[in-house]
Amino acid sequence: MECVSTDTLVRPDTTTDETTDDDTPKFFHYVKKNKIAESAVMGTHVVALCGEVFPVTRSAKPGSPVCPECKKVYDGLRKE
């Protein structure tokens, strides 16, 4: 995970790297919003708040399950 900078924190978008046998994601991760398009187009990897590293292949829909570790980190950032 990158060091926290003085940039304004915004809610990260969610994306996934984990799938089930039927190609349905187990859960989605929070990642920096500005990295999603670059990853989707260029195939570069993103780093989720939980530390997972993967290329973006899908985007979350409302109600999608969220990685518990990403949510924990995100909730901690919001309180600061």
C-alpha positions, -999 to 999 in steps of 0.1 A, spaced: 0 0 0 13 35 -8 20 59 19 -8 83 28 -1 117 14 -16 151 19 -41 145 -9 -77 148 -1 -91 114 7 -122 103 -12 -141 71 -11 -122 47 -33 -141 28 -60 -144 -10 -56 -130 -36 -80 -121 -72 -76 -94 -98 -82 -111 -128 -66 -136 -150 -84 -156 -181 -77 -159 -211 -101 -188 -194 -119 -167 -162 -125 -187 -143 -99 -164 -122 -76 -163 -133 -39 -160 -97 -29 -147 -63 -42 -118 -43 -30 -114 -5 -24 -88 10 -47 -78 46 -56 -103 59 -81 -77 75 -104 -60 41 -109 -90 21 -121 -92 34 -156 -54 32 -161 -55 -4 -149 -85 -14 -171 -70 1 -202 -32 -5 -197 -34 -37 -177 -14 -22 -149 -19 -35 -114 -37 -16 -86 -31 -19 -48 -63 -23 -27 -65 -8 8 -61 -43 22 -28 -47 3 -40 -70 -25 -23 -63 -59 -42 -71 -91 -53 -57 -125 -88 -43 -127 -111 -66 -146 -146 -57 -132 -164 -30 -114 -188 -34 -84 -225 -30 -86 -246 -16 -57 -249 -43 -30 -218 -62 -41 -199 -78 -12 -169 -57 -1 -135 -71 12 -137 -69 50 -101 -58 53 -106 -30 28 -137 -18 46 -119 -18 80 -91 3 65 -115 26 48 -136 31 79 -104 40 99 -94 66 73 -128 83 75 -125 89 112 -91 108 109 
